[in-house]
Every structure is written in C-alpha cells, then in structure tokens.
Amino acid sequence: MVQGLIAAFRKDLLLLLRDRPALIFLTIAPIVVITVAGFSLASLYGSSAQGSTPPVLLLVDEDRGRLAELARERLEKGDEVRIQIVADRGEAASRIRDDDVGAALIFPAGTTAAVAAGRPGQVLLYTDPAKYLQIANVRTLVQELRHELEVASRKKAGEHLAEARDQALAAHAGFESATREFRQKAEEFRAALAAMREEIVDRMTEARKRAADELDEDIASAATKRSTRVRERLTRELAPLKAFLADLSATKRQLEEWQRQVEERVGPVAKALPPPPRLPVLPPSIQSLAAADPEELANRVLGASIKFQTLGRLPRVAVPRVPDFPRLDLPKIPQPPEAKFPGTVEVEETSVTGAPKRLNTFDQNVPGFSVTFLLLGILLGVSLGLLDERDWGTLDRLRTLPMPFTAAIVAKLGSRFVVGMLQMALLFAVGWIAFGVSLGPQPWALALPTAGIVFAGTAFGLVVAAIARTRDSVLPVGSIVIVTMAAIGGCWWPIDLEPDWMRRVALAFPTTWAMSAYNDLMIRRQTVEAALMPTAVLFAYGALYLAVGLVLFRRHLRST
Amino acid sequence: MPFVQYLRAVGARISVEGLRKQYGARTVLDGVTFEVGEGEIVGLLGPNGAGKSTTLSILATLVPPDRGIVFVAGHRLPDRARAARGAIGLVPQRTAVYPTLSASQNLDFFVRAQGLSGGRAREAVDWAAALVGLGERSAEPVERLSSGMRRRLNLACGILHRPPVLLLDEPTVGVDPQSRERIFEAVTSLAAEGASILYSTHDMDEAERLCSRVILLDEGQVVASGTPAELVRGTGMTPVIRLRMSVTLPDGWNPDIFGARVLERSGAELALAVADAAAVPTLLMSVARAGGDVLDLRLHRPNLADVFFQLTGRALRDRGDAGAVAGA
C-alpha cells in the first residue's frame, strides 16, 4: 500500500508539473495580484509600499520662514508623501481641482513670526475630500507634523530658557562665590589687621621696655657718674679731715704714749699727777665720716642702690582694637526657577504587539492573497483533479486497484499539500525579497499555520469535489466559498475593518485563523507560540473537512 | 447457495448468478447469470443500455450488486472486493489513462499501484508495452498519441499485473485497423496464457472473431448465450443476397434455386434468401438468363447482430442492419 501511495503521490505531482496553466495559477497569478493589490492599496496603511510612488502633497511656502522649511524637511525625510513646491495657494487649489493631487499644505506669510512671537500660527490644508484615503493619511501626517513642530518649538524655547537659567545659575553661583571670596578676604584682612595690631602692641611694648632700659641705663650711668663724682669729691674733701683725724689719732696715740711714759716714769706719783688734759672727743659722726668709705659715704649720701623703675613710669600707649568689619549680609538671591512650559499632552503610541507603527501594504497582502490563491489552487487542484480522474476514467481504474482507494485520495491530497507548502514558501519568499515583507523573528514558524491552512484547504477541496458534480460547478461553488472565506477571514483587508458580528462569524473560517497566525508572526513579530493555537484550529478544521469530504466523496462515487 | 453450485462458482474465474441491479426505479440488470472459465474469452453483447457496463462495473468491484451471487477469481463480491481486485484487470471503455503523462509514466504508475516494484515492475511494463505494441512512442504524452495508441495503452495499463480475470469494455472503439488487430492479438495472447476474459462489445465481428462464447444482453437480461455459430444456427437465419440490376426483371421471375426465395422486389433491386452462399453463381446465371444485368451484388451472412435482432426485435447498434438477414 505504501508503494502504491508513493506511486500515486508521484503521479499527482507529475500531473501538476505537466499542467502549465495550473502552475501559472499557483505562482505567477498570485504574485501579479499581490503586486497589483499591494501597489493599488499602498495608501491604505499610510506607509508607502516598497517600490510604490507615494501620493503628492503640494507645499505652498508664503511664509518664507523656518516653520515651512522644517515642515518640508520633515515631510521629505519620510516616505509617506512626495512634496512638490508650488508658488501660491491659487495654483495649489487649481491642481487639486484638476484632480491632479489630493491635498496642499499652505504656510501663510507670517506663520513663523507669529509662532515665534508666541501667537498661534495658522497652516492651511487644501483638500479634495473625494480622495478619502489620501486625505485621511495627509490629515494624520499634517497633525503629526504640527505636533512635531510644536514639540520642536517648545523644545527649542525650553532649551533657550534652560540656557538662560543655566546662565542665571552660573551668575548666581559666581555672585555667591564672589561674596564668599570677599568675606574670606575681609576676614583675612581683619586677621591681618589684628596681627598688625598685635605686632604694634608688641613693638610698642618692646620699644617701651627698651626705652625704659635705656633710660634706666642712662640714669644708672648718670648715678654712677654722680656717685663717682661724689665719692671723688668726698674723698677729696674728706681727705684733710682724714688727715687731721689721722694726725689727731696719731697725736692721741703719742699723747697716750707720752702719758704712759710719764706715768711709767713718775711711777706712783703718776697717780697724783693731774690727768693730762683730755683731748676733745670726736663726735662719732665725724669719726664715722672720716672713717667711712667714700663710696659708701657717697652711697649713703646719694642713697645706695637706687633702683630706677622707669618702665612703669613710661606712659602706656593703648593701641586701639581692630574693629570688626561689618557683616556682609547680602540679601539671599534665590535660584532661578526651573524653566517649565505648560506641559503638552503627548500621545505615545506603543506597539505592544511588536508590529511596526505603519504597515507595509504587502504585510497584509502577501499572506492574504497567498492564502486566497493557495485555497483557490488547492480547491481547483483537488476538486478538478478528482473530476479529471473521473472524466478520464482513471478514477474507476484507481478504485479497482488492490490498494485502498482512500490511499489514492490521500496521495492526491498529499501531493497537493506539498505543492501548497511550496507555493506558500515561494510566495512568502517573493514577498520578502521583492516587497520587504517581514517574516517575523522565526520565519520557520510560518510553516505551522501554512501547514494548517494547506491541510484545511486540501481537505476542503475534497468536500467541493464531492459536492460539485461537474467541472462547471466547481468554480462557482469553490470560488464563492473561498472568496467569502478569504474576504471575511481578513485575507484582503484587515479583519478589524469588519463589524463585530462579522468578525465573530469569521471564526468559523480557517482563513481567519491562518491570517491571525500570519499577522502575529509576520506583522506583530511574535514567536512560534502565537501560532500554536491557530494552527491547532486549522488542523481541526482540516480533519473535519477531510472526514466530511471522504464520506461525501464515497457517497458521490457510489451514486455514479 | 448449494455447495455444489458454490464449488462451481469458485472454480470458474467469473461466476455470476441471478445478478440484479437497480438505479432508483430503473432496473439495469435483472437475473443475469453466466460464467467465464480459465483461458476463455466470453463476449458480452448488447446495445447501449443493455447492462454490459454495469455488469463489468459490478465485476470490477466498482458497483455493489443489489442481488445475486458474484464470484471473481474465487472471491465473492462485494464482501471480498479488495481481495478480488488483485486478480482483476479492468480495461474501461474510455481510455482511462492520464493524458498529460507519457505512456511509460502511465504504465509506471499503474504497475506500482498494483504493488509491483523494481525489476518486476520494469519487466511488467516492458512486457505490456511490447504486447500491445506501444513501441518507441511510450515517452510521448498520451494526449499526443493517436486514438489507437491510446487504446493500446489503455489495454496495457489493465494487464500490467497479468490478472487472471480481465474485464474489457469495448476496448477497440474508435481505433484504426492496425491497433484493432494489435489489441485482438494481445487479448488472444492473454487468453492463451490462461486469463479469463469478459469482452464487452456491441461489435459482432469482434465477438465472432475473438469470443469462444457470447452472452447476448438486452435490457438487463441475458437473451441468449453460446458460441456465435450456435446462436446463429439457433435462430435458423440464412444468408441474404441483394442485387441491383440495370433493368427490372419480369414479373414471376424465380431463381429456381433450391432453398432460395425472393424476399423483396423493388424495381431493379432484388433481395433473396438462400440456404447457402454457394448458390451465388447459380443465381447470377439465372438473372442473366432473365435479361438482367447485375450492377451490384451484396451477400450478407447472418451474424450475432441478426441473432440479437431476431431475438429482441431491436438492433445492437443504433445504425444497425436489422432485417438484413432472413429469418427462418
């Protein structure tokens, strides 16, 4: 049976390879449709498709100011529109009326000046509302532009304010620094003055002491000189006295000697002799005076060791204290306030799913139309292939083979499955290479929903082959079903455009699950986990279709 | 089913008894009974709608019978249809091959689908291709082949596995004489190798030439069966000579030949029944004597079509030559 299965599988592949129209339908046709649809609907998603020409936006710069210049730079940087400069708003209106372009952006004179002066600036948007999508995108773009310009202006003003504040802060810091420095210098000066005063005091004390010492020395010298002179004078003037006294003393001693000799000589009569006359007794003071050392005498006269205390007698000079500087109590200069403009309400759009902000139209069309053509190809391939077998008579021949007829059907479905997988791989590769479609972080994960939708489509082809009794009825039956499934399932446009009830209905179609998985993997850049559930649903649909198809097809065969 | 009858049915390659098939209210087969033995070529004759294809479809396990006992290669249908399929070779009326594939690709597929592989498969393909005379053109896509070559391929695809039971459904429709001969040779060869062949046709010449026995089917019923000669003989029909002359023979002219009688006179044209075709020279002399100048002569021997017409009053083909032969 396996050998028969392989043979049937190979046969069906050969049949397909020999069927050039079918090959074209499977490959060229979807690429052409994807290309045409992609470029045709390029403006639907706001972002230009790769290789497509974005719509023209006329720009009228009556302002000749920075604002229009910024707007032009910004718009030319993006790929949403092509900017064409026209001379005046009249020409712009004319071109819009002539159906040439959809919108014109006009910067009236004075716009930049008004904005710079803090007044509102007005920008005009001329449109042709009939070009709805184009205008909608331009409106969005202009709103974004306006917001960006406002933000840029605010940012610039903020920068200026911040710069001024920085300067003020720097001046404030400089002032405080100068104040601190001044205070420090003043303190240092005051300390220097105090030191100088101390030094003056010291010097004065020293000078006073030195003066006192010098005075004392002079006085002492003068006293010594005087004492000397006094001593000399006393010596000189007491010398006769001393000489008299010495004579007197010598005379006395001689008299006494005489008396002694007289008495000795007179013996006992000496007593009876009358006393010799008495020499006058010298007053002690004269005796002391005569005996006194002239210096001592001088000292006694002049006063001995007179201690001169000149220092205490020198006048004291009070050096005034260094006055305290007045405190430099400068008023506290507050720091300049933070430069704050009234805040703007920013709308921060975050793609929490990982999808880019703007979609490439091919991000939608490549998987969508690939699924559509996949289903059409599989449906026609399976159903017409089975009807071909019937018409050729080979179906009966297959039924008389020893291998189970189901094996032949499975081989046919299997070959179409493989072809479907290859078809999807080719179309995704073309989308990736030619149209820049993202295959997500795990391109291999695309194989899961692809296998699911190919399986479901293949099995559905069997259902159609069983329902449609003739070749003529395959196309209407199949195409109605597939077109409906593709359209509602979000193959041709984002399913979010559909009303809620239709989206609920769409859950009954395998296309919905396939597109859900593709959108998660390719647009939202999610990993394989996102595709597991849709893939399981697709295989469940496929199993259901296969069971129904086999039952119906067997019944169909029995009835013919 | 009685045991003896059962053994007989199992012994025959094809055994059909009391076969009945209905599609809705329309009875397609009603009590059809026949057998085909080993190495036997049995013709199944009947006009369109007689039930030939339905009979073949039942034998080929494509359609289950409503009633009746059917054995193919010892397997009762439809219960043991899968087992029987390995013994069946079906050659459908249409050229049931893949037109976009080449002849060799078709053969290769069908031989592998029959479970053969490797050298056995190649050998079988070569044998079948040689038997039907596909020759050098087996690499060409079928759609480029002539009708005759397609018919040969159609036959080859059905005999790749050398089936003991071969079901041929008008295998020579629309073919050139060369291909027809080649098909005949192949069928004969297969029968000679022991294949039991049920040959459905409404061409009595084919049946008479190939088939050892013929089953005449009409409106789902077997109206007669036997060898062609037996069938013709059984109806008592004789050859008919048709003459066209330059002048009208006199009234009352009689050929005066034993067993001959005038069937029809219309001006200068004359139809006569004769007991034996050997009477033609005598007849011509008799006409000449009567002053007739024979411009055209046609001799029609009774055949299976005549038998069928005789039995059913209807022609085997729409454009049949009913009435060409004289009834007994």
Interface residues (C-beta under 8 A of the other chain):
Chain A: Q3 G4 I6 A7 A8 R10 K11 L14 L15 R18 D19 W392 G393 T394 D396 R397 L398 R399 T400 L401 P402 M403 P404 A408 R558
Chain B: S57 A60 T61 L62 V63 P64 R82 R85 G86 I88 L90 P92 Q93 R94 T95 A96 V97 Y98 P99 T100 L101 Q105 D108 F109 F110 R112 A113 Q114 G115 S117 P141 C157 G158
